[in-house]
Amino acid sequence: MTTVMIDEPVKTLDAHEEKRLMLRLSKAKTALVLGHPFIGTIAMNMPFKLDYTLNPPTASTNGKEIRFHPEFIDTLNDEEMQFLVAHECMHPMLEHCFRRGERNHKKWNQAGDYVINKLLSDEGIGKMPKQGLLNDALYQAGGGTTDGIYTLLPEPDEDGDNGHGDPLDSCNDGGGSPAEQAQQQSEWKVKVAQAAQSAKMMGNLSAGLERLVGELLQPKVDWRDVLRKFVERCKSDQRTFARPNRRFLAQDLYLPSVSGEVLGEILIAVDCSGSIDQETIDQFATEINTIKEDGKPKRIHVVYFDSEVSHYESYASEDDLDIKPHGGGGTAFSPVFAYAQQHDIEPVACVFLTDLCCNDFGDAPEYPVLWVSTHADEAPFGEVVMMENKHG
């Protein structure tokens, strides 16, 4: 017997219900314009639509429009409605719709929600619905950024669960070619600038939002992107004779097959001098975990140092990291290179997490060096990128 599945018809709104809900959304926009004109101005320029097909059945945005599930918004009071509208506007404002890349969609959405909900709650914009994700400790541990929080979230299991619940909405990619996405980002910067100007003219732009606007309009180089690209450049093709390249067997040539790009052993040098505080160490730990999860190196060598090497740990790809400070004196970089040479550590690259406040660099090694710095911006060799906290 053949079972025929009949799709349940999609619900539709009658004209009266549609008008009622769209009026509530319009009132939420108006309340934001009057009470929080920066967000309100953004909301006034975003098309709103009602959509019964949303999954999850809450709200969604792709940076071009915002869609709301009628049954969900009908459960919200006026303050929660304002929060939801502001939340949807924040996703493209923080470029969540344009820079996810290959990262897991749900984790990226969760991380973005943790950032947005914290910002809106601190600003007192509406009231977060009970489904919202909010965790001050996670926000701080991730440096207040979507990228940082993303690295701290577990991977979802087969059912899509990672223990952090569902996001408040669905933050979707903007779509189009890289050039088109770049154009969308530029257009959003214009929207942000105009909204900030309107809020200033009304005398209603908080110090926190003004600082956020400055970071969005005049972004520094994102050191996390530099770190990620640096690690990617250090990958090489994995060639093996275990599976010979069949393309050349007919020519009696026994050549290795290429099984993809891999990252060899990498050396991480963690500055534990007295000028490095615990918050910075925590941020270092987050980025080392990023290297492990995104780069998947064959092995990570972690060298803790101040004026000398104070501690050493080695991690295989399947090991859990445990990054804790060791030391606390002055600063010297040359002992790190000497230690690697003495212990036959031959990395494909070395990453220093430091404030770069030191004159003892030693000689440049044969492998590339990236200095991720919290303070100084010059080194006699290698590449320097400044570690700047950036909302988003």
N, C-alpha and C positions, 0 to 999 in steps of 0.2 A: 504494500500500500504506500502510495506517495503522499507525503504530508506537504501541504501547500501553506507556506507562511504568508500571511496577509499583513502588510505593513499598517500599523495604526495611523490613521490620518493625523496630520499635524494640526494642532489646535490653532484656531484663529480668534481674533478679537472682534467683537462687534464694535461699531462706530462709537457707541457711548463709552465703552471701557477703554478703548484706545485714546479717546479724547481726554478721559479722566486721568489716565496714567501719564500721558504726554504733558498734561497741565501740571502734574506733580513734579515731573522732571524740570519743566520750565520754572516752577517756583524754586526748585533747588538751585538752578542756575542764578536766578535773581538774588536769592539769599547769599550765595557766594560772592556775587558782584558787590553787594552792599557790605558784607562783613569781611570778606577776604578777596579784594578786587584783583589781586594777582592771579589766583586760581580761577576766579570768576570770569575774568577776561578770556582766559584760555578756553574755559568751558563754553562760553558764548559763541566761539568760533568752531566748535566741534559738532558735526551732525550727529543727532541721536536717532536711534531706531529701536523698535521693539521686535524681539525675535524669540519665538517659542522653541527653536531648534538648537539653542545654545547648549554646549556641553563643556564644562559644567553649567547647569542652568542658573547662572547668576548674571554675569556681564562679561563683555570682551571688548578689546580694542586692538587695532592694527596700526594706530597712529593716524589713520585717515578718518575714522568714524568710531562711535561707541555704540555698542548694542546691549540692550538690557532684556533679561527674561522677565516677561510680565508678572508671572507668579511670584518671582523672587522679590522684585522691587515693591510689590504690593504688601510684603511682610515687613517692610522697613518703615520706621517713623521718619519724620522730616529731617532730623539731625543725621540719622544713618544714611538717608538718601543723599544728603550733601557730601558726606564722607565718601560714599561710593563714586559719585560724580567726580570729586576731586581726585580720588584714587586712580580712576581711569585716565584722567588728564596727565597724571604724573608719569605713567609708564612711557609714553613717547617723549615727554619732556626730559626724562632721564635716559633716553635713547635705548630703552629696553627692547623696543620693537625693531631695532636696527643693528644690534651688535651681539646677538646671542651666538652666532656662528654655529659650530657643531655641538655646542653644549646641550645637555639634556633639557628638553623643553620644560618639564614640570619643575625640576630643580631650579632652573633659571627664573621661572615664574614665582616660585616660593621665595627665592632670595630677593627678587625685586619687591615682592610684597612686604617682606620684613623691613626693607629700607623705607618704602613709601609709608607704611602704617606707622612707623616710628616718627617720621618727619611730620605727618599730618597730626598725630596725637600730640606731639610736642608743641605744634602750632595752635592746637585747640580748634582745628577745622572739623566741624561736625562731630559725630560720635561713631567710632568703629563698630560695625556689626559684629555680633558674637563669633562669626565664622572667621574673622580676620586673624592673621598670623602676627604676633607681637612677642618679641623676646629681647629684652634689653641686653642680657649677657651675650647672646649670640650676635646682636648688632655691634656691640663693642669689640668682641673677639674677631669679627670680620672686618674691622676697620671702618664700619659704617658704610660699606660699599656692597653692591650686588655681587661683584666679582669675588670679593673676599668672603662673603657669607656663602656663596655657591660652593667654594672649596671645602667648607665645613659641614655641608649637608651630606648625609649618606646617599648612596645610589638607591633609587627605587627598586623594589623587588619585582617579581613577575606580575604581580597585581598592581604595580605602580605605587606601592606604599613605601615610604621611607621613615615613617614615624613622625612626620611633621605636618600631617593633615593636608587638606586641599587648599590651594590658593583661593583668594576671594573672587577671582575672575580668571579669564584666559587672556594672557598677554601674547598676542600673535605677532609674527614677523611682518614687517612692512611689505615684503615682497619686492619683486623686480630685480634688476641687475644691480651689481655693486654701485655703479654710477647713479642709478635711480635712487638707491637707498641713501647714498651720500647727499643727493639733492633733497631728499626728505629731511635728513638731519639738518641741512642748511636752512630749510624752510622753518623747521621747528625752532631754530635759534632766533630767527626773526620774530616768530610768535612770542617767544619768551621775552625778548628785548622789548617788544611793544607792550606786553602785559605788565612788565616791571615798570615801564615808564608811566603807564596809566595808574598803577597803584601808587607810585611816588607822587603823582599830581594830586591824588586824593589823600595824600599823607598817611597812607595805610600800607606800608611794606615793612614787615618786621626785620630785625637785624639778621635773624636766622635765614629768612627767605632771600634777603639781599645778598648775603654771603653765598647762598646756593646759586643764585642767578649769576654772580660773578664767576663761580667755578664752571657753570655751564657755558657761559659766553666767552670766557677766556681760559679755556682748559689748558693745563700744562700737559706735557707728554705723559701719557699713562704708562707708568713704569711697569705695571703688570703686563701690558702688551709687549713692551720691550723685552721683559724677562721671558715671556712665552716665545717670542720670535727668536730670541737668542738661543734658547734650548732647542727649538725646532731646527735651527741652522746647524746644530751640532749632531744631528742625526745622520746616519749613513745607511746605505743599502746593506741588507743582510744577505750575503751570498753563501750558498752551501752546495757542497758536492753530494750531499746525501740524496738530493733529488736533482739529477743533472738536467740541464736545459734541453728539452726535447727538440727545440727548433734546430739545433745544430748536430743532433745525433746522426742524421742522414748524411752529413758531411764528415762523419767519423771524428767529430770534434767533441770532446768530453769537457763541457764548460759548466760552471756552477749556475744554479737557478737563483733568482732574486726573490726573496720571500717578504720584501717590504722594508720600509725604513725603520731603523731601530736606534735607540739612544744608548750609547755605551755607559761606562762608569762616569759619574759626575762628582765633583768635589764642591761641597758647600762649606764656606768659612764663616762662622758666626762670631761677630765682634761682641765680646762680653766685658769690655772695658768699663770703667766706672761711669762713663758718660752715656751708657746705654741703659735705659730704664726697662722695667718689666713690660710695659705696654708695647714698647718697640720689639722686645724679644717675642712677645705673643704674635706680633705682626709678622716677624721673621718666620715663626713656626707655620703660620698660615701659608706663606709663600713657598716654603720648602715642601709643604704638603701639595701645593699646586704643581710644583715641578714633578713630584712623584706621580700624581694622578694624571696629569696631562701629558707629560713627557715619557712616563713609564721607563725610566733608565734601568739599565742592567743592575746597577748598584749605586747607592748614594753613600758617599763618605762625608760625614759631618765632623768638621774640626772646629772646636771652640777655642778661642784665643783671646788674650789681652796683649801683654808684652811678650808672651810666649804661648805655646800650645798648652792649654790647660786640661783638655779632655778630647777624646776621639771616640766616635761611634760609627758603625758601618751597618747599612740596611740593605737587604735584598729586596727585590720588587714586591714580594708578598708580605714583607714585615710592616708592622705599624710603627709610625714615627713617634718618638718621645723627645721633644726638643725642650731642654731646660738650660738655663745659664750656668756656666762654670767659669769662675775667675772673678775679675773685678778690678784689676790694676790698670797699668798704662796700656799703650797700644803699639804694636809692631806687626807689620804684615809679612816681613821676610821669613819669620819662623814657620809660617804656614807652608810656604813653598819648600823650605828645607825639610819639614816633617814629611811632606808627600814624597819627596825624593828618597829620604832615608828609609821609608817604609814601603817602597816600590808601589806607590799609588800612581797610576798612569791614567788620569782622567781625560775625557774628550774635551772637557771645559771646566772652569772654576767660577763659581759665583760667590762674591763677597757680600755679606749683609752687614753694613758698617756705617759709621758716621764720617769716615774718611779723614778723621782728625789724627794725622800721623805723618811723619817724615821718613819712616823706615819701610820703604816699599820692597826693597830687594831688587833682584834682576827679573826681568820679564821671563816667564816660563815659555815653553814651546806651545802650550795649549792656550786657547783664547780665554780671556778673563773679563767678567762683567762685574763692575762695582755698583751695587745698589745702595745708594747713599742717602742718609737722612739729613746731612748737613753740607759738607763741602762738595764741590762739583768738578774737581780736577784731579787727575791721576797721571803719572808719567807713562803709563801704558794701559792697554785695555780700553773698554768702553764704560762710560759712566752714565747712569741714569738716576735722577733724583726720585726718592720715595716720597711721593706727595699723596696725602689722603684726598680722595675725590668722591663726592657724593655720586650715587648712581649705581 
